[in-house]
């Protein structure tokens, strides 16, 4: 309720904001922040780094996700359209079998058009990882 000033016979209300409590609160907060700021230690974030592999893959198999979300499998100089259900078996065949040394040192790279939904790329990656394919990566194009 606003304060009432009585001067003479008429009574009128004072429509001013009392700034003193506001300034007191702000000064207390300023002192608290000044005292606690030096006590806060900056935390370090451990970010993953991109490094070179100890050994380059012998074979790179590329899975291309087109604009219409159709898949293509590129191995060496061959390109073949493929469905999502047949993808894991085809990649294992292209690696040279499940137990061979070539399969252990071959990488699968997923390349997608920029207009393709992220969900489609994750679905392809999930299919490959569920099939037990170890080295699955994404191809990126750096902007100039």
C-alpha positions as CSV (number, residue, x, y, z in Angstrom):
1,X,0.0,0.0,0.0
2,X,1.5,3.4,-1.0
3,X,2.5,5.8,1.8
4,X,0.2,8.6,2.6
5,X,1.5,12.2,3.0
6,X,-0.5,14.5,5.0
7,X,0.1,18.2,4.3
8,X,-2.6,20.6,5.1
9,X,-6.1,19.4,4.8
10,X,-5.7,17.2,1.7
11,X,-4.2,13.7,1.8
12,X,-2.4,12.4,-1.3
13,X,-0.5,9.2,-2.0
14,X,3.3,9.2,-2.8
15,X,3.9,7.4,-6.1
16,X,7.7,6.9,-5.7
17,X,9.7,3.7,-5.3
18,X,11.9,3.5,-2.3
19,X,15.4,2.7,-3.7
20,X,17.2,2.2,-0.4
21,X,16.3,-1.4,0.2
22,X,17.1,-2.2,-3.5
23,X,20.5,-0.7,-3.2
24,X,21.2,-2.5,0.1
25,X,20.4,-5.9,-1.5
26,X,22.5,-5.1,-4.5
27,X,25.5,-4.1,-2.4
28,X,25.2,-7.3,-0.3
29,X,25.1,-9.4,-3.5
30,X,28.1,-7.6,-4.9
31,X,30.1,-8.3,-1.8
32,X,29.1,-12.0,-1.8
33,X,30.2,-12.3,-5.5
34,X,33.5,-10.5,-4.9
35,X,34.3,-12.8,-2.0
36,X,33.3,-16.1,-3.7
37,X,34.7,-15.3,-7.2
38,X,38.4,-16.0,-6.3
39,X,37.4,-19.2,-4.6
40,X,35.9,-20.8,-7.7
41,X,38.6,-22.7,-9.6
42,X,38.2,-22.9,-13.3
43,X,37.4,-26.5,-14.4
44,X,39.1,-28.3,-17.2
45,X,37.0,-30.1,-19.8
46,X,38.6,-33.2,-21.2
47,X,37.7,-33.1,-24.9
48,X,38.4,-36.0,-27.2
49,X,41.2,-35.3,-29.7
50,X,41.5,-36.5,-33.3
51,X,44.7,-38.2,-33.9
52,X,46.2,-40.4,-36.5
53,X,45.7,-44.1,-36.3
54,X,48.7,-46.2,-35.6
55,X,48.0,-48.0,-38.8
56,X,46.0,-46.9,-41.8
57,X,43.2,-49.3,-42.9
58,X,44.0,-51.7,-45.7
59,X,40.6,-51.3,-47.2
60,X,38.0,-48.5,-47.0
61,X,34.4,-49.4,-47.7
62,X,32.1,-46.5,-48.3
63,X,28.4,-46.4,-47.7
64,X,26.8,-43.5,-49.5
65,X,23.3,-42.2,-48.4
66,X,21.8,-40.3,-51.3
67,X,19.3,-37.5,-51.3
68,X,16.4,-39.9,-51.6
69,X,17.9,-42.0,-48.7
70,X,18.9,-44.8,-51.0
71,X,22.1,-46.6,-50.1
72,X,25.1,-47.4,-52.3
73,X,28.1,-49.5,-51.4
74,X,31.4,-48.5,-52.8
75,X,34.4,-50.8,-52.6
76,X,37.5,-50.2,-54.6
77,X,36.1,-49.1,-58.0
78,X,32.7,-50.8,-57.8
79,X,29.5,-49.1,-56.8
80,X,26.3,-51.0,-56.2
81,X,22.9,-50.0,-54.8
82,X,21.9,-51.9,-51.7
83,X,19.1,-52.0,-49.2
84,X,19.4,-51.4,-45.4
85,X,18.6,-55.1,-44.7
86,X,21.4,-56.4,-46.9
87,X,23.9,-53.8,-45.9
88,X,25.6,-55.6,-43.0
89,X,26.1,-58.9,-44.9
90,X,27.4,-57.0,-48.0
91,X,29.9,-55.1,-45.9
92,X,31.1,-58.2,-44.2
93,X,31.5,-59.9,-47.7
94,X,33.4,-56.8,-48.9
95,X,35.7,-56.9,-45.8
96,X,36.7,-60.4,-46.8
97,X,35.0,-62.5,-44.1
98,X,34.4,-62.3,-40.4
99,X,37.6,-63.9,-39.1
100,X,40.2,-62.6,-41.6
101,X,42.9,-60.1,-40.9
102,X,41.6,-57.9,-43.7
103,X,38.2,-57.6,-41.9
104,X,40.0,-56.4,-38.7
105,X,41.9,-53.7,-40.6
106,X,39.2,-52.4,-42.9
107,X,37.2,-49.3,-42.2
108,X,33.6,-48.5,-43.1
109,X,32.9,-44.8,-43.9
110,X,29.4,-43.4,-44.1
111,X,29.0,-40.4,-46.5
112,X,25.6,-38.6,-46.7
113,X,24.2,-35.8,-48.7
114,X,23.6,-32.7,-46.6
115,X,19.9,-32.7,-47.2
116,X,19.5,-36.3,-45.8
117,X,17.9,-36.5,-42.4
118,X,20.2,-37.3,-39.5
119,X,18.0,-40.2,-38.5
120,X,18.8,-42.0,-41.7
121,X,22.5,-41.8,-41.2
122,X,22.2,-43.0,-37.6
123,X,20.0,-45.9,-38.7
124,X,22.8,-47.0,-41.2
125,X,25.5,-46.6,-38.4
126,X,23.3,-48.6,-36.0
127,X,22.8,-51.4,-38.5
128,X,26.5,-51.7,-39.0
129,X,27.4,-51.6,-35.4
130,X,24.8,-54.2,-34.4
131,X,26.2,-56.5,-37.1
132,X,29.6,-56.4,-35.2
133,X,31.5,-54.2,-37.6
134,X,34.1,-52.5,-35.5
135,X,35.5,-49.5,-37.4
136,X,32.6,-47.3,-38.5
137,X,33.1,-43.6,-39.2
138,X,31.5,-40.6,-40.8
139,X,32.8,-38.7,-43.7
140,X,32.9,-34.9,-43.3
141,X,33.6,-32.2,-45.8
142,X,35.5,-29.2,-44.4
143,X,34.3,-25.8,-45.5
144,X,36.8,-23.5,-47.1
